[in-house]
Amino acid sequence: MPDEKSNQEVDEQVVNPARAVDLVEPTMQRLLDHADVKHVFGKPLQQGEITIIPAAEVTIMGGFGAGFGVGVGMQEGPTEGEGGGGGGGAKTLARPVAVVIISPGGVRVEPVIDLTKIGLAVITAWGFMLTIIMRMRRRRPRKA
């Protein structure tokens, strides 16, 4: 029979938690590679005597889980068993935060201002305050 595995080999593959770590490790390494300074500072742009270097904020988020499995009756192939799965996900976000300007007059850092984000924050804050005020008015006992 082609590629039959012994009971011990199958049990080690199914139950061994180190195997789950081996699967997650390359993904974690790829995520950590994004935390490099080359992802924070962009390629310098030069125009005459002025050099501009973009700077970004890089955020990495991730979560992982592992599984298990056991089988009974491996002599003729598994007849009973149970197990659980695993999974994970990750995301890398980057947004511009500043520009470093190098000129003969010196070095200065100019922040990048995202007006859309500020506008959304103001709208959200006003909406929250309005909701709280309306709730407070509803709870006040009315004078007779």
N, C-alpha and C positions, 0 to 999 in steps of 0.2 A: 504494500500500500504506500502511496507517495506521501512523504513528509509527515509520518505519524509522530506525534509528540508523546512522551511519557507523561503519566499523571503528575509527576513532580514538576516538569517543565510547564505544563498548563497551569497548575496551581500557582507557581511563582509568577507567571505572566499576569494572571487575573488578580491575585491578591496583593502583590508587591506594591506598596505605596511609593517606593522610590521610582518606579516606572512613571507615575504621574508627574513627579518632580522633573524627570528627564524630558517629558513632553512640554512642560511649562518653561523650563530654563531658557531655551532659545528665544521664546517670545519675550521674556523679561529682558534678555540681553539686548534685543532690538529696541525695546522701549528705553532702556538706560542709555543706549547709543544716542538717542535724541536729546538727552540732557547734556550734550556737549556744547562747549562755548561757540562752536561754529554754527550752531542753530540759534544762538542768541544774538550774535553780531553778524550782520550781512557782509557781502563783498564790498570793500571800499570803492566808492565812485570818485573819480578825480576830474575836476574841471579847472584847468589852469593851476593856480596855486592853492586851490581849495579842495579838500578831501572830505567827503561825506560818508559816514559809516552808520547804516541803519541798525537799531537795536530792538530786539523783540523780547517779549515775555513768553516762555515756553512752559506749558503745564502738561504733565503726564498723569493720566488716571488709569487705574486698572484693577481688576478683580478676577480671581481664579478659584476654582474648586476642583476637587478630585473625586474619584469614585472607587467602588470596590466590587468584587464579584467572587462567588464561590460556586462550585459545582459538585454534585454527588453522583456516583456511579460512572466514573470516567473510563472503566474498562471497555465498555461497548460504545463509548461516546456519552456525553452528558445526558442524563435522563431527568435530573432535577437540578435546580439551581436558583440562585437569586443574585441580584447585583444592583448596583446603582451607577449612575453616570456622573459626569463632571463637565465643566465648561468654564468659559471665561470670556472676558472682553477687555478691551483697552482703547484708549483714545489719546491722541496727542493734539493739543491746541497751541497755536502760536498767534500772537497779536503784536503789532508794532507799538512800542511805548516811547521811543525817543530816537533822535538823530544826533550823532556826534559830528560836529563841524570843526575841522582843523584848518586854520588859515594862518597867514603870516602874523596876524594880530593876536593869535592864541587859540585855545581850544574852548569850545562851549558846547553844552548839551541842551538841545531844544526838545521839550516833551511833545509827543504826538497826542493831540486832543481829539477824542472821538465824540463829536457833538451828538451823534445819534444815540450813543450809549448814555451820555449825560441827560439828554432829553427823555429817554425812556426811564431813567432813574427818577427824574423829577416827576413825571406822570405817575409812576408807581408810588412814590412817596405821598403825593397829593391824594391819590385814590385811597391809600391806606388811612391817611389822616381823616378823610371825609367819612370813610366807613366807621372808624372809631367814634367820631363825633356823632354820627347818626345813631349808633348803638347806645351811646351815653344819653342822648336825648330821650330815647325810648324807655330807658330804665328809670328815669327821674320820676318820683312820685308827683302827681299833680296836686296842687293846692286846691282845697275846696272853697 
